[in-house]
Amino acid sequence: AQLLAGFSGRAHPEVLEIPPPAPLLAGTGEPRRRAVRVSLELPEKTRFFLYPGDLETSRGAERTAALARRLADEDVAFVFAYRNK
C-alpha cells in the first residue's frame, strides 16, 4: 500500500506480494530473551547484528565484515547466518 501510494495516481507497475515460506514466529518477550542470554552465556549489554544474506552473490557480507572490524571495541556481536547451497 505504501509503495502504491507513492505513485499518487500515476500509472504504476504491477505489484505482487510473495508471502514468506514459513510462518512468522511470535515475539519472545524480555524474560525469555534474558533466559536465552544466560543459557548461552551472552553478555547482557551486547547488541547483536544478524547478517542473513548471501555470502557469494553480493558484497553485503564483505561490507558487514568491514563494519564488524570498525565496531570491534563496541558491545556489538555480528552473526553471519549462512547455509551451504
ChimeraX commands (.cxc) that place a marker at each C-alpha (Angstrom):
marker #1 position 0.00,0.00,0.00 radius 0.5
marker #1 position 2.83,2.43,0.84 radius 0.5
marker #1 position 4.60,1.71,-2.43 radius 0.5
marker #1 position 1.46,2.25,-4.50 radius 0.5
marker #1 position 0.58,5.41,-2.56 radius 0.5
marker #1 position 3.90,6.87,-3.69 radius 0.5
marker #1 position 2.70,6.90,-7.29 radius 0.5
marker #1 position -0.06,9.43,-6.43 radius 0.5
marker #1 position -2.48,8.42,-9.17 radius 0.5
marker #1 position 0.19,7.90,-11.83 radius 0.5
marker #1 position 0.49,4.59,-13.64 radius 0.5
marker #1 position 2.47,2.06,-11.65 radius 0.5
marker #1 position 3.92,-1.38,-12.28 radius 0.5
marker #1 position 2.09,-4.48,-11.16 radius 0.5
marker #1 position 2.95,-5.22,-7.54 radius 0.5
marker #1 position 2.82,-8.80,-6.29 radius 0.5
marker #1 position 3.29,-9.72,-2.65 radius 0.5
marker #1 position 5.04,-13.03,-2.08 radius 0.5
marker #1 position 4.45,-14.31,1.47 radius 0.5
marker #1 position 7.35,-15.78,3.46 radius 0.5
marker #1 position 7.84,-19.55,3.11 radius 0.5
marker #1 position 7.48,-20.09,6.86 radius 0.5
marker #1 position 5.04,-18.62,9.36 radius 0.5
marker #1 position 6.13,-15.65,11.46 radius 0.5
marker #1 position 7.22,-16.56,14.97 radius 0.5
marker #1 position 5.58,-14.98,17.96 radius 0.5
marker #1 position 7.65,-12.48,19.91 radius 0.5
marker #1 position 9.59,-13.88,22.82 radius 0.5
marker #1 position 9.38,-11.09,25.35 radius 0.5
marker #1 position 12.09,-9.73,27.60 radius 0.5
marker #1 position 12.06,-12.54,30.24 radius 0.5
marker #1 position 12.63,-15.17,27.53 radius 0.5
marker #1 position 15.41,-13.12,25.90 radius 0.5
marker #1 position 17.18,-12.79,29.26 radius 0.5
marker #1 position 16.89,-16.54,29.89 radius 0.5
marker #1 position 18.37,-17.33,26.48 radius 0.5
marker #1 position 21.28,-14.92,27.06 radius 0.5
marker #1 position 22.00,-16.59,30.40 radius 0.5
marker #1 position 21.79,-20.11,28.92 radius 0.5
marker #1 position 24.18,-19.17,26.09 radius 0.5
marker #1 position 26.43,-17.13,28.41 radius 0.5
marker #1 position 25.94,-13.99,26.31 radius 0.5
marker #1 position 26.71,-10.65,27.95 radius 0.5
marker #1 position 23.55,-8.74,28.81 radius 0.5
marker #1 position 24.76,-5.47,27.28 radius 0.5
marker #1 position 25.94,-6.91,23.95 radius 0.5
marker #1 position 23.88,-5.94,20.92 radius 0.5
marker #1 position 23.67,-8.45,18.09 radius 0.5
marker #1 position 23.67,-7.74,14.36 radius 0.5
marker #1 position 22.43,-10.60,12.20 radius 0.5
marker #1 position 23.50,-10.77,8.57 radius 0.5
marker #1 position 21.19,-13.36,6.96 radius 0.5
marker #1 position 22.26,-12.54,3.41 radius 0.5
marker #1 position 24.10,-14.46,0.78 radius 0.5
marker #1 position 27.87,-14.67,1.15 radius 0.5
marker #1 position 28.52,-15.34,-2.53 radius 0.5
marker #1 position 26.35,-13.17,-4.77 radius 0.5
marker #1 position 26.77,-9.69,-3.36 radius 0.5
marker #1 position 29.23,-7.58,-1.42 radius 0.5
marker #1 position 26.89,-7.34,1.57 radius 0.5
marker #1 position 28.85,-9.86,3.62 radius 0.5
marker #1 position 32.14,-8.07,2.88 radius 0.5
marker #1 position 30.65,-4.74,3.90 radius 0.5
marker #1 position 29.17,-6.23,7.06 radius 0.5
marker #1 position 32.55,-7.76,7.96 radius 0.5
marker #1 position 34.20,-4.37,7.42 radius 0.5
marker #1 position 31.63,-2.79,9.72 radius 0.5
marker #1 position 32.29,-5.50,12.32 radius 0.5
marker #1 position 36.00,-4.66,12.27 radius 0.5
marker #1 position 35.24,-0.96,12.76 radius 0.5
marker #1 position 32.99,-1.74,15.74 radius 0.5
marker #1 position 35.31,-4.29,17.32 radius 0.5
marker #1 position 35.67,-2.27,20.52 radius 0.5
marker #1 position 31.92,-1.77,20.96 radius 0.5
marker #1 position 29.48,-4.10,22.70 radius 0.5
marker #1 position 28.30,-5.46,19.35 radius 0.5
marker #1 position 28.45,-9.03,18.07 radius 0.5
marker #1 position 27.96,-9.90,14.42 radius 0.5
marker #1 position 26.35,-13.18,13.40 radius 0.5
marker #1 position 26.58,-14.40,9.82 radius 0.5
marker #1 position 23.72,-16.83,9.20 radius 0.5
marker #1 position 24.55,-18.92,6.17 radius 0.5
marker #1 position 23.62,-22.30,4.75 radius 0.5
marker #1 position 25.54,-24.43,2.30 radius 0.5
marker #1 position 23.95,-24.34,-1.12 radius 0.5
marker link #1:1,2 radius 0.2
marker link #1:2,3 radius 0.2
marker link #1:3,4 radius 0.2
marker link #1:4,5 radius 0.2
marker link #1:5,6 radius 0.2
marker link #1:6,7 radius 0.2
marker link #1:7,8 radius 0.2
marker link #1:8,9 radius 0.2
marker link #1:9,10 radius 0.2
marker link #1:10,11 radius 0.2
marker link #1:11,12 radius 0.2
marker link #1:12,13 radius 0.2
marker link #1:13,14 radius 0.2
marker link #1:14,15 radius 0.2
marker link #1:15,16 radius 0.2
marker link #1:16,17 radius 0.2
marker link #1:17,18 radius 0.2
marker link #1:18,19 radius 0.2
marker link #1:19,20 radius 0.2
marker link #1:20,21 radius 0.2
marker link #1:21,22 radius 0.2
marker link #1:22,23 radius 0.2
marker link #1:23,24 radius 0.2
marker link #1:24,25 radius 0.2
marker link #1:25,26 radius 0.2
marker link #1:26,27 radius 0.2
marker link #1:27,28 radius 0.2
marker link #1:28,29 radius 0.2
marker link #1:29,30 radius 0.2
marker link #1:30,31 radius 0.2
marker link #1:31,32 radius 0.2
marker link #1:32,33 radius 0.2
marker link #1:33,34 radius 0.2
marker link #1:34,35 radius 0.2
marker link #1:35,36 radius 0.2
marker link #1:36,37 radius 0.2
marker link #1:37,38 radius 0.2
marker link #1:38,39 radius 0.2
marker link #1:39,40 radius 0.2
marker link #1:40,41 radius 0.2
marker link #1:41,42 radius 0.2
marker link #1:42,43 radius 0.2
marker link #1:43,44 radius 0.2
marker link #1:44,45 radius 0.2
marker link #1:45,46 radius 0.2
marker link #1:46,47 radius 0.2
marker link #1:47,48 radius 0.2
marker link #1:48,49 radius 0.2
marker link #1:49,50 radius 0.2
marker link #1:50,51 radius 0.2
marker link #1:51,52 radius 0.2
marker link #1:52,53 radius 0.2
marker link #1:53,54 radius 0.2
marker link #1:54,55 radius 0.2
marker link #1:55,56 radius 0.2
marker link #1:56,57 radius 0.2
marker link #1:57,58 radius 0.2
marker link #1:58,59 radius 0.2
marker link #1:59,60 radius 0.2
marker link #1:60,61 radius 0.2
marker link #1:61,62 radius 0.2
marker link #1:62,63 radius 0.2
marker link #1:63,64 radius 0.2
marker link #1:64,65 radius 0.2
marker link #1:65,66 radius 0.2
marker link #1:66,67 radius 0.2
marker link #1:67,68 radius 0.2
marker link #1:68,69 radius 0.2
marker link #1:69,70 radius 0.2
marker link #1:70,71 radius 0.2
marker link #1:71,72 radius 0.2
marker link #1:72,73 radius 0.2
marker link #1:73,74 radius 0.2
marker link #1:74,75 radius 0.2
marker link #1:75,76 radius 0.2
marker link #1:76,77 radius 0.2
marker link #1:77,78 radius 0.2
marker link #1:78,79 radius 0.2
marker link #1:79,80 radius 0.2
marker link #1:80,81 radius 0.2
marker link #1:81,82 radius 0.2
marker link #1:82,83 radius 0.2
marker link #1:83,84 radius 0.2
marker link #1:84,85 radius 0.2
view
